[in-house]
Amino acid sequence: MLSEEGVLPDEEQAARSRSARHQIKFTAKFSNNTRHTVDLIWKDYEGQERIAGSLPPGGTNSQGTYFTHPFLARDHETHQLRRFSVHATNSVVFEGLNFGAQHNGTIEVSIED
């Protein structure tokens, strides 16, 4: 069900995301700015969640990826979705294509409460 603003609720948006084949690579540098450990999750080609790593509070992880590979961040204990923030754009799904990543470049991605 869409919200009044026509936006999918967070869990539904996360559930619908999946990787698509793409050849343009970049590096995402994820920074955990929450007070909790978060699991960084890659959504595979079937839409399944695959843990790519865990980040403690204040931790960072540089992840090589492709423009159309979505990532989620979930609280390690509660599994609640956390938001990504890139250049004042916020979303529960991070995908380089939608956040202005550059071919073979690095983009700074903040994980927020």
Secondary structure as UniProt FT lines:
FT   TURN            4..5
FT   HELIX           10..16
FT   STRAND          25..32
FT   STRAND          38..43
FT   TURN            45..46
FT   STRAND          49..55
FT   TURN            57..58
FT   STRAND          60..66
FT   TURN            67..68
FT   STRAND          71..75
FT   TURN            76..78
FT   STRAND          83..86
FT   TURN            87..88
FT   STRAND          89..91
FT   HELIX           96..98
FT   TURN            99..100
FT   TURN            103..104
FT   STRAND          106..112
//
